[in-house]
Amino acid sequence: MPHTKDQLPDALYGAAQVRELDARLIAAGTPGFELMQRAAHATWRALVRQWPAATELTVLAGHGNNAGDGYLVAAMAQRAGWQVRVLAVGEPQRLQGDAAQAHAEAVAEGVAVQGWQARSELRGVILDALLGTGLNGDVREPYLSAIKTINASGLPVTAVDIPSGLCADTGHVLGVAVQADLTVTFIGLKIGQFTGDAADHVGSLLFNDLQASADIYRDMPVIARRLSPANLPRLAARAPAAHKGHFGHVLLIGGDHGFGGAILLSTETALRSGAGMVSLATRPEHVPAALTRVPEAMALGTSSANQLMGLLEKVSVLVVGPGLGQASWGRALLSAAANAGLPQVWDADALNLLASGFVDLPKDCVITPHPGEAARLLGVGTAEVQADRPAAALALSKKYTAVVVLKGAGSLIAHPDGRLALCHQGHPAMATAGLGDVLAGLTGALLAQGMDGFDAACLAVWLHANAGIQQGKFGRGLAASDLIPAIRQLLEEQAPCLK
């Protein structure tokens, strides 16, 4: 059955796993060519729904099963009276098995099949049936030039299964990748369709399981779970006699000279996300602003780590790093936090100091690096992190024995036991300063209310991303503080305070 992007399954697989699922379907009695026909029908129906006024189709075909899907769609369009051309980038004589049968069907229907050339003209809707999920290594000629021509055409583009050139396992562009407006994918969702470069290439995503039964998926381990309202961790409703002591006491530490705003954003978010009590340890110069902005928080002007000691005995969760800096003041406060024996969220300069070897990460920590911070923590380049974000998130989680939120397009939440969750929501208006400070405060508040680190991180990332979508509808100029009331609203919708 078909699914839109908002109705997708939760399970995310790798390319090899989806090929195994395909093989299971065939072994269970569905001929390969029938599966190809189902995929082609799903693609054709989606294409017509997306562009109902279109009457012309140009298919760019390679020489694998992905091309077979394309030849069958071409035959369907021909029968529907469209003007159809197939530009064969992969030589048709190299087609084998089901793909060769699909090519023969297209030719029998009268579809014009021409060899692709750099000067070939593209017209109508473009169907990318070039490379599929089996690509290893960077795209090479003639596919390189064909993909560049598609992207430069300005025409509507549908990708079969995955945009050619996008790695199904990582979401990394292998040199160049088709920028599709619509992708129709089959049998199992690929993790690479949701993270890294995927957002710039997949477009609208439609999933069709090709009538696979539940038995086909049994015992197939998933690489990750896609976060959705149906599977989010939930805060329990509050008892009528509840009081502030039931919902934790968060202490937020940060805000060196020149960085006071970051820790105030985290503090306000923690308060508005349901923490029972909130305290703030920051430079004394920032206390008046804190009392003005968040009078409900207990603000401690902190000049040295010694001033923290009494407070550390009274709180239940720490959020450390927003605006912390890497000078002696921040180092001293981070060292005190690391020895506190409390669940903690580390962000920003706390992570940079961790990467430098200055301090060890305590147990029960959630760390929230962006790709640059993740690279420093792993001792690699940022490009290496972005080339395989799932692997980087899991590596960080194992190295530091912590729950890791690898931020960015298609944020990933990794647990040391190998669990991996993915949040593909968000909005480009969120590309602004302070969003990480909000996420850190939100995560701390959820920990304080009794969630474990993985659940708190999953819920926080989803709330943060969807608040960004809500506020991003107003366009550019989104401020990090705009997310705070939206997060509160979404949290109440997702987990009402009262039964």
C-alpha positions in Angstrom: 0.0 0.0 0.0 1.2 3.6 -0.6 2.3 5.9 2.2 3.0 9.6 2.1 5.9 11.1 4.0 3.7 11.7 7.0 2.4 8.1 7.0 5.6 6.2 6.6 6.7 3.1 8.5 9.1 3.6 11.3 11.7 1.0 10.3 14.7 2.2 8.4 17.0 -0.3 6.6 20.2 -0.3 4.6 20.4 -1.1 0.9 21.6 -4.7 1.4 18.7 -5.3 3.8 16.1 -4.1 1.3 17.6 -6.3 -1.4 17.2 -9.2 1.0 13.6 -8.2 1.6 13.1 -8.2 -2.1 14.6 -11.7 -2.4 12.4 -12.9 0.4 9.3 -11.7 -1.5 10.4 -13.5 -4.6 11.2 -16.7 -2.6 7.7 -16.5 -1.1 6.2 -16.8 -4.5 6.0 -13.4 -6.1 7.9 -13.4 -9.4 10.5 -10.7 -9.8 8.9 -9.3 -12.9 5.6 -8.9 -11.1 7.4 -6.9 -8.3 8.9 -4.7 -11.0 5.4 -4.2 -12.5 4.0 -3.2 -9.0 6.9 -0.8 -8.5 6.3 0.7 -12.0 2.5 1.1 -11.4 3.2 2.8 -8.0 5.6 5.2 -9.7 3.3 5.9 -12.6 0.3 6.6 -10.3 2.4 8.9 -8.1 3.8 10.8 -11.1 0.3 11.4 -12.5 -1.0 12.6 -9.2 1.9 14.9 -8.7 1.7 16.5 -12.2 -1.9 15.9 -13.4 -1.6 18.2 -16.4 1.6 16.6 -17.8 1.5 14.8 -21.1 5.2 14.2 -21.8 7.8 11.9 -20.2 11.5 11.6 -20.6 13.0 8.5 -18.9 16.7 8.3 -18.2 17.6 4.6 -17.8 20.6 2.8 -16.6 21.1 -1.0 -17.0 19.9 -2.5 -13.7 16.5 -3.3 -12.2 16.0 0.4 -11.6 16.1 0.9 -15.3 13.6 -1.9 -15.7 11.1 0.0 -13.5 11.7 3.0 -15.8 11.1 1.1 -19.0 7.8 -0.2 -17.6 6.7 3.3 -16.6 7.5 4.4 -20.1 5.3 1.7 -21.5 2.4 2.8 -19.2 2.8 6.4 -20.3 2.8 5.4 -23.9 -0.4 3.5 -23.4 -1.9 6.6 -21.7 -1.2 8.6 -24.8 1.8 10.6 -23.5 4.7 11.6 -25.6 7.4 9.3 -24.3 11.2 8.9 -24.9 13.7 6.8 -23.1 17.3 8.0 -23.1 19.4 5.0 -22.4 22.5 6.0 -20.5 23.2 2.3 -19.8 23.3 0.3 -23.0 20.0 -1.7 -23.4 22.0 -4.8 -24.6 23.5 -5.0 -21.1 20.0 -5.5 -19.5 19.4 -8.9 -18.1 16.5 -10.9 -16.6 13.5 -8.8 -15.5 15.0 -5.6 -16.7 15.5 -7.0 -20.2 11.9 -8.1 -20.2 10.8 -4.6 -19.2 12.8 -3.1 -22.0 11.2 -5.5 -24.5 7.7 -4.5 -23.2 8.5 -0.8 -23.7 9.8 -1.4 -27.2 6.7 -3.5 -28.1 4.5 -0.6 -27.0 6.3 1.7 -29.4 8.3 3.6 -26.9 11.2 5.5 -28.6 14.5 4.4 -27.0 17.6 6.4 -27.9 21.1 6.4 -26.6 21.7 9.3 -24.2 24.1 12.0 -25.4 25.3 15.2 -23.8 23.2 17.2 -26.3 20.1 15.2 -25.7 17.1 17.4 -25.0 15.0 16.7 -21.9 11.3 17.4 -22.1 8.2 17.0 -19.9 8.5 15.2 -16.6 11.9 13.5 -16.1 12.0 10.0 -14.6 15.3 9.1 -13.0 15.8 5.3 -13.5 19.6 5.4 -13.6 21.4 3.9 -10.7 19.1 2.9 -7.8 20.5 1.7 -4.5 23.4 -0.5 -5.8 25.9 2.3 -6.4 29.3 1.8 -5.0 31.7 4.7 -5.1 31.3 8.1 -6.8 29.2 8.5 -9.9 31.2 8.1 -13.1 30.6 9.0 -16.7 28.3 8.9 -18.5 26.0 9.0 -15.5 27.8 12.0 -14.1 26.9 14.2 -17.0 23.4 12.8 -17.3 22.7 13.7 -13.6 24.1 17.2 -14.1 21.9 17.6 -17.1 18.8 16.6 -15.2 19.6 19.0 -12.4 20.2 21.9 -14.8 17.0 21.2 -16.8 14.6 23.0 -14.4 12.0 20.3 -15.2 10.0 18.3 -12.7 11.8 15.1 -11.7 10.6 11.8 -10.2 13.2 9.3 -8.9 12.6 5.6 -8.9 13.4 4.2 -5.4 16.2 6.7 -4.6 17.7 9.7 -6.4 20.6 8.4 -8.4 23.9 9.3 -6.7 22.5 9.4 -3.2 23.9 6.7 -0.9 21.0 4.6 0.5 23.0 3.7 3.6 24.3 7.2 4.6 22.4 10.0 2.8 25.7 11.2 1.4 26.0 12.4 -2.2 28.4 10.2 -4.1 30.0 13.0 -6.2 26.7 14.2 -7.7 23.0 13.2 -7.2 19.7 13.8 -8.8 17.7 16.6 -7.2 14.2 15.0 -7.3 10.9 16.6 -6.7 9.3 13.3 -5.9 10.8 9.9 -4.9 8.8 6.7 -5.0 10.5 4.0 -2.9 9.7 0.3 -2.3 9.6 -2.6 0.1 11.7 -0.9 2.9 12.6 2.7 3.7 16.4 3.4 3.4 18.1 5.4 6.1 19.9 7.4 3.5 16.6 8.9 2.4 16.3 10.8 5.7 19.7 12.2 6.8 22.7 14.0 5.5 22.2 15.4 2.0 18.9 13.6 1.5 16.7 16.7 2.2 18.2 18.4 -0.8 17.6 15.5 -3.1 14.6 13.3 -2.2 11.8 15.8 -2.5 8.4 14.4 -1.6 8.7 10.8 -0.6 6.1 8.1 -1.3 6.5 4.6 0.0 4.9 1.4 -1.4 5.5 -2.0 0.2 4.7 -3.9 -3.1 2.2 -5.9 -1.1 4.8 -7.5 1.1 3.3 -9.3 4.1 4.4 -8.9 7.7 6.2 -12.3 7.4 8.7 -10.8 4.9 10.0 -8.3 7.5 10.1 -10.8 10.4 13.6 -11.1 12.0 15.0 -8.4 9.8 16.9 -6.1 12.1 16.4 -2.4 11.5 19.2 0.1 11.3 17.2 2.9 12.9 13.7 3.9 13.9 12.1 7.0 12.4 10.6 9.2 15.1 6.9 9.8 14.6 3.9 10.8 16.9 2.9 7.1 17.1 6.2 5.9 18.6 7.4 8.9 20.6 8.2 8.4 24.3 5.6 10.0 26.5 5.7 11.8 29.8 3.1 10.5 32.1 0.1 12.7 33.1 0.5 14.5 36.4 -1.4 13.5 39.5 -3.8 16.2 40.8 -1.8 16.5 44.0 1.6 16.9 42.2 4.0 19.5 43.4 7.3 20.9 42.0 9.4 18.4 43.9 8.1 15.6 41.7 9.5 17.0 38.5 13.1 17.5 39.1 15.5 20.4 39.7 17.6 21.4 36.7 20.8 23.3 37.1 22.1 25.0 34.0 25.7 26.0 33.9 27.2 28.5 31.4 27.3 32.0 30.1 30.8 33.3 30.3 31.5 37.0 29.5 29.9 37.7 26.1 27.8 34.5 26.0 25.1 35.2 28.5 22.2 34.8 26.0 23.0 31.1 25.3 22.5 30.0 28.9 19.4 32.1 29.3 17.8 30.4 26.3 18.5 27.0 27.8 17.2 28.1 31.2 13.9 29.5 29.8 13.4 26.4 27.7 13.9 24.1 30.7 11.4 26.1 32.7 8.8 26.1 29.9 9.3 22.4 29.2 8.0 21.2 32.6 11.0 21.0 35.0 9.8 21.4 38.6 12.6 23.8 39.6 15.3 25.5 37.6 18.5 27.1 38.8 21.1 28.9 36.8 24.8 29.3 37.5 26.4 32.0 35.4 28.7 35.0 35.6 27.5 37.5 38.2 27.2 40.2 35.5 24.4 38.1 33.9 22.2 37.7 36.9 20.2 40.9 36.4 19.3 39.9 32.9 18.4 36.4 34.1 16.1 37.8 36.8 14.4 40.0 34.2 14.1 37.3 31.6 13.3 34.3 33.7 12.3 35.5 37.2 11.1 31.9 38.1 14.7 30.6 37.9 17.0 30.8 40.8 20.1 32.6 39.5 23.4 32.2 41.2 26.2 34.6 40.3 29.2 32.3 40.1 32.8 33.5 40.0 34.3 30.1 41.0 33.5 26.5 41.0 33.5 26.4 44.8 30.3 28.4 44.8 28.6 25.5 43.0 29.3 22.9 45.5 26.3 23.4 47.8 23.9 23.7 44.9 25.1 20.5 43.2 23.9 18.6 46.3 20.3 19.9 45.8 19.7 19.4 42.1 18.8 16.3 40.0 20.0 17.1 36.5 22.7 19.3 35.0 22.8 21.1 31.6 26.4 22.2 31.0 27.9 24.1 28.1 25.7 26.8 26.5 27.9 29.9 26.5 30.4 28.2 28.8 33.5 29.2 26.9 36.8 27.5 27.1 38.7 29.8 29.4 39.6 29.1 33.1 36.1 30.0 34.4 34.3 27.5 32.1 36.9 24.8 32.7 36.5 25.0 36.5 32.7 24.8 36.3 32.8 21.9 33.9 35.3 20.0 36.1 32.9 20.5 39.0 30.0 19.2 37.0 31.8 16.2 35.7 32.4 15.1 39.3 28.9 15.7 40.5 27.5 12.2 39.8 24.2 13.5 38.3 22.5 12.9 34.9 23.7 15.6 32.6 23.3 17.2 29.2 26.6 18.5 27.6 26.5 20.8 24.7 28.7 23.5 23.0 31.9 24.3 24.7 31.5 21.4 27.2 31.9 19.2 24.1 34.9 21.1 22.9 36.6 20.8 26.2 35.7 17.1 26.3 37.3 16.7 22.9 40.5 18.4 24.0 40.9 15.8 26.7 40.5 18.3 29.6 37.8 16.3 31.3 36.1 12.9 31.2 32.4 12.5 30.5 30.5 11.2 33.5 27.9 8.4 33.4 24.3 9.0 32.4 25.1 11.8 30.0 23.4 13.0 26.9 25.7 14.9 24.5 24.4 17.0 21.6 27.1 17.7 19.1 26.7 19.4 15.7 28.9 17.8 12.9 31.9 20.0 13.7 31.8 19.1 17.4 31.3 15.4 16.5 34.3 15.5 14.3 36.5 16.9 17.1 35.2 14.3 19.5 36.0 11.5 17.1 39.3 13.0 16.0 38.3 13.1 12.3 37.2 15.8 9.8 33.7 17.1 9.6 33.4 15.8 6.0 34.0 12.3 7.3 31.2 12.7 9.9 28.8 13.9 7.2 29.8 11.1 4.8 28.3 8.6 7.2 26.3 10.2 9.9 24.7 7.0 11.3 28.1 5.4 11.8 29.5 8.6 13.4 26.6 8.8 15.9 27.0 5.2 16.9 30.8 5.5 17.1 30.4 8.5 19.4 27.9 6.7 21.6 30.2 3.8 22.0 33.3 5.9 22.6 31.8 8.0 25.3 29.2 5.5 26.6 26.6 8.2 26.3 23.4 9.0 24.5 24.4 11.0 21.5 22.3 13.5 19.5 24.1 14.2 16.2 22.4 17.4 15.1 21.8 18.5 11.5 19.5 17.5 8.7 18.1 14.2 9.7 19.2 14.3 13.4 20.3 11.0 14.8 19.9 9.8 18.4 22.3 6.9 19.3 22.5 4.7 22.4 25.6 2.7 23.4 23.6 -0.5 23.1 23.2 0.1 19.3 19.8 1.7 19.2 19.5 4.4 16.7 16.6 6.8 16.1 16.2 9.4 13.4 14.2 12.7 13.2 13.8 14.0 9.6 11.6 16.9 10.5 12.8 20.5 10.6 12.7 23.7 8.6 15.5 25.7 6.8 14.5 28.7 8.8 16.1 26.9 11.8 19.5 27.7 10.4 20.1 30.3 13.1 22.0 30.7 16.3 20.7 29.5 19.6 18.7 26.5 18.5 21.1 24.1 20.2 20.8 26.0 23.5 17.0 25.5 23.3 17.5 21.7 22.6 19.9 21.3 25.6 17.5 23.0 28.0 14.6 20.9 26.7 16.5 17.7 27.0 17.4 18.6 30.6 13.8 19.3 31.5 12.7 15.9 30.2 15.4 14.1 32.1 14.3 15.9 35.3 10.8 14.7 34.8 11.9 11.1 34.9 12.7 10.1 31.4 15.9 8.1 30.7 18.5 9.6 28.4 17.5 8.0 25.2 13.8 8.7 25.5 14.4 12.2 26.6 16.7 12.9 23.7 14.3 11.3 21.2 11.3 13.3 22.5 13.4 16.5 22.7 14.7 16.3 19.2 11.2 15.6 17.8 9.6 18.5 19.7 12.4 20.9 18.8 12.2 20.0 15.1 8.4 20.2 14.9 8.4 23.5 16.8 10.8 24.6 14.1 8.4 23.6 11.4 5.6 25.4 13.1 7.6 28.6 13.5 9.4 28.2 10.2 6.1 28.7 8.3 6.6 32.4 9.0 9.9 32.3 7.0 13.3 33.8 7.5 14.1 35.6 10.7 13.2 32.8 13.1 14.8 33.4 16.6 15.7 30.5 18.9 13.3 31.9 21.5 10.4 31.6 19.1 10.6 27.8 19.5 9.9 27.9 23.3 6.1 28.5 23.3 5.7 26.1 20.3 7.6 23.4 22.2 5.3 23.8 25.2 2.2 23.6 23.0 3.5 20.5 21.2 4.5 18.8 24.4 1.0 19.3 25.8 -0.6 17.9 22.6 1.7 14.9 22.7 1.5 14.2 26.4 -1.3 16.1 28.2 -0.5 17.3 31.7 -3.9 16.0 32.9 -5.5 12.7 32.0 
